[in-house]
Amino acid sequence: MIDCSKEIRNFHDDRVKLPEDIRKKLSDQAGANERRLKDGLKKAEEPSPSHFVLQGSQAMRTAVQHPDNDYDIDDGVVFTKESLKGRQGSDKTALDARKMVCDALYDDAFKRKPEVRDNCVCVFYNEGHHVDVPVYRMEHPDSDSTLYEIASADWKDSNPEAVTEWFQKQLTAKHSDKEKPGQHQMRRMVRLTKMFGISRASWNMPSGFILTVLTNEIYWMYNEREDVALYNLIVSMKSRLDGSLVVRHPVLAENLTKTDEDPCMVELRDRLSWAIDELKITQTTDLKKKALKAWKKVFDTDYFDDQIEETSARCSIVVTREEPTDPVLKAGGGRFG
């Protein structure tokens, strides 16, 4: 396989990984959202939250750059079960708890009002991103057997911190001594897989969490070649989906996919097959330009254009020797022969 390792790593660092300033901005806005919720609940004389739990790609640091700023921040709010009581002293329903949080998050500055959704309250920011606020209640908060439930269609067993803890354990287990502390190839592979998934707006692809779980399933060993690691991941993921399109939740006893033939999973399998066909040239060509063009097409990016142009320029340089003018030398003879 022609070596594009440096180019793939640079692509990840420059165009895929979320820049620190954007990550901090999103974190600050999540904090502002928490303060807005506390103030709104206090004003409405509703119970105060016990604490908040940052979740999802922000907590796992697998968020990727999005061309439309459509960033998804998952910041759960936790209440004690005892505090979530209705007017008559009975437990608030899951829907009532979400409505309570939604009302408390309202702000005149928003162009679009917060919405109650099936598993969370969604807050929309004018810049394009949004904050999902799952609502939890907990029992036995001061014991080792704390129980959490999420406000879904009904109150449902959950654990808001378990997924982040699971992912961190996987990173630790699969970390290579060849990488610097804090560097994790598997995390980079998750980001690159997610970037592939959002590379075309017309694609119907599974969630970033499903792609994260799949990547963890098939990533086992560090490879010093970043391009080889990514290519092997794509091939292995396609093979995994050929066997089954069902993806299990890594922590809860449930499936992440809805059926055994979810349309988004079928499309993921087909798009991976297409990507493998496009990347076959990287296995056979001795021209880096062709290999980079294949990676460019797979990610639908202009990032590799400069390298492709530079490689083409190097290949076009033809070293020639000056044509002899002496008729004897031109004919192939020598002065002393």
N, C-alpha and C positions, 0 to 999 in steps of 0.2 A: 504494500500500500504506500503510495507516494506520500511523503511526510508533509502534512499540513498542520502538525500539532501546534506550532507556535501561532499560526493564524487563527485556529479554533479557540485557543486560550485567550488570545487578544480580543477576539469577537465576544467571548463571554465577558471579559473584564470591561470592555468598552460599551457594548450594546445590549447585553443581557442582564448582568448583575445590576441591581438597583443602586444608583449612586447614593453615597452617604447623605448628601444634603436633602435628597428626596425622601430617603428613609426617615431622617430626623423630622422633616416637615410632617410626614404622615403620623409619626409618633406624637408629635406635638398636638396635632389636630385630634388624635384619639384622646389625649389628655384633656383637651378643651371640651371634647364631647362628654367625658366623664364629669367634668365640673358642671356643664350645662344640665346633665341628668340629675346630679345631686341637688342643684338649685331648684330645678323644676319640681322634683319630688317634695322638697321641703315646702315650696310655695303651695303645692296642692295638698299639703298635710298627709302625704303618703309615706310609707316606711323608707328609711335610709338604707342604701346598699351596704352589705357587709364588706365587699371588696370587688375588684374588677380583675378579669383574667384575659390578658392578650393572647390571642390564639392564631391559628392559621399560618399563612406564609410570612407574616411579619414576625411572629414568635419564632418560627423555624428558620427565618432568614433565607427563604427560598423565593421571595418575590422577584419578579422580573420587570424590566422596563416595558411600558405599554404605550403605543403610539397615540392613543386617545386619552391618556391619563386615567384609564379605567381601573384604578387600583382598588382592591378590596381589603379593607381592614376589619379583622374580626376581633372585637373587644367585648367579651361577655361580662354581664353584670350579675352578681350573686347576692341573693337575699336569704335570710334565715327563713325556714318554713313557718316559724312562729309569727314572724312579722307580716307575712302575706295573708292577711285575713280580710274578709269582706265586712260590710257594714253590720251584718248580723253575727259576726264572729266565726263564720265558716271559712274554710280555705278558699282563697281566690282560685278561680279556674285558670288554666294555662292561657286562654285567650284574654281574660281580664288582666292578667299580669303583663302580657305584651302590650295591651292597650294602655295600661297605666304608664309603662315606660315610654311608649310612643308619644303620649300626650305631654309627658314631662320633657321630652326632647325637642318639642316644637320651638322654632325660632323664626321671627319675622324676616330675618336676613336670608333665609333659605328661599330660593326660587321654587323649589319643589318640596312639598311637605314630607316629613318622615312617614314611612309606610309600615303597617303591620303585615308581616309575611308569615309563612307557615312555621318557620323555626327561629325567627328573629325579628327585630325591628331594624329597618334600613334607613339610614340617614344619608342624604345626597348632598354632595358639595358642588358648588358652582364650577369648580375647576374640572370636574369629570369623575372624580373618585367617590367612593361611598364607604360608610362604616356600617357593618352588620353588628347588631347588638343582640346576641342570644341572651335569654333571660333564664336564670337558674334559681332554684331554691335548694337549701341544704339542711340536713338534719345532723345532730350530734357534731357541731362544728369544732368542739374542743377535744375530740377523741380521735383515736386511730381508725375509727370506722365511720368517718364522715360520709354521708350519702348525698349525692347530687342528683337532681332531676332537672331536665330542660323543659321549658314551656313550648311544646310542639302542639300537635292536634290535641294532646292531653299531656299531663305530666309524665315524663318518660325518663327512665334511668340514664344517667350520663356521667361524664367526668371531664370537666372543662380543661384540666391540665394534663390529662393522661396522654393525649396525642403528641403534644410537644415533648413530654418526657420520653415517649416511645421513640420519636425521631432522633432525639439526642443520643439515646442509647445505641441506635443503629449506626449513627455517625461515629461514635466512639469505637464500636466493635469493628467497623470496617475502615478505620483510619490506618494509613500506612506510615511507618517511621520515615519513609522517603519524603514525605510531605512535611512542611513546616507546621508547628503548632497552630491550630486555628484554621488551617487549610484542609478542606475536605473535597476530594474529587467527586464523591457521591452527591454532595450538595450542588456542585457545578453541573453534574449530569441531570439532576432534577430541574435546575433552572433552564438548561438547554432544551430538555424535553418539553417543558412548559412553553418556551419561546417558539418551538416548532408548532405546538398546538395552537398558538394565537397568531401564527405567521400569515394566515389568510382569514379575513373577516367572514368569508362565506363558508368556512368549514364549521361543521357541527362536531365539536370535540368534547371529551369529558372534562370534568373539573380538574383544577390544578391539584387537588388533594388526591384524586384517583391516579393521576400521573405520578404523583409523589410515591404513593403506595406501590404502584407497578415498578417504578425505578428501583425502589428498595428491594423488591422481590428478586430482581434479576441482576442487581449489581453486587458483586462479591469481592473483587480484587482490584487494587490500584494498578493502573497501567501508565507508565511514564509518557506514552504517546497519547495526548488528549484526543486526537482524532480517531485513533484506534479504539480507545475506550468508548467514545460516542458511537462509532459505527457498530461495535459489538453490542452495545446497548440496544440500538435500533433493531438489529437482527434478532437479538434474544427476546425483545418485547413482542415483535411480530410472531415469533415462534410460540411464545407464551399465550398470546391471544388466539392463535390457531387452535390451541387445546381447549381454551375456555375464555369467554368474554366476561365472566363473573369476577368481581373484585370484592374481597371481604374487607370489612373494617379491621384495622390492625389492633384495636383495643376493645371495641364492643362486639357482642355476638350478633352481628348483622351484616348484610351485604351493603356495599356502597352503590352497586348497580341495582337497577330496579327489576330487570328481567335477565334472562340468559342471552338475549339478543338486543340489548339497548342500541338504538340507532347511532348514538355517539360512539359506542364501543366498536360497532361495525365500521364506522368511518375511520376511527383511529387505526384499526387493523389494515384497512385499505390504503390509507395515507402512508403508513409505515412501509407497506409493500412497494408503493410508488417510490418512496425515498430510497429504498434499497436498490431498486432498478436504476435510479438516477446516480447513485453512488458507486455502481459497479465499475465505472470508468476509473475511479480512484485506485482500484485494485490492479488495473492492467496498464494504465498509461504511464509513460515516463516523462510526461509534460505536466509540470505543476499547474500551468495555466488551465488545463482541462479539469484537473482535480478541484481547483478553486472555483471554477465555474459550476461544478456540480454542487459544491457546498453552498454557493450563492443561490442556486435554484432551489435547493431544499429549504433554506431559510427565507427565501424571497427577500433578500437583502442586497443593498448596494455596498455593504461594508468591505467586501473583498475586491471591489473594482480597482482600487489603486494598486493592490498587489498583483492583480491580473494584468493590468497595464504595464507594471514594472517588469513582470516576468516575460511578457510579450516583447518588450523592448530589448531585454537581455538576449532573448532567443533570436531576435532579428539582426543582431550584430554579426556580420560575417567577416571573418578575418581572411584577407586575401594578400597574396604576395605580388610585388610589382612585376609586370610582364617584361621579360628581357627584350631589348631592342637589337642586340647583336644577332644577325641572321643565322650565324652558326649555333649560338646558344638556343635561339628560338626553335631551331630544327632539332635540337636535342643533342647536338655534338659538343665537343669541348675544344678549347684552344690548343691543347696539347695531346689530343687523341688522334 
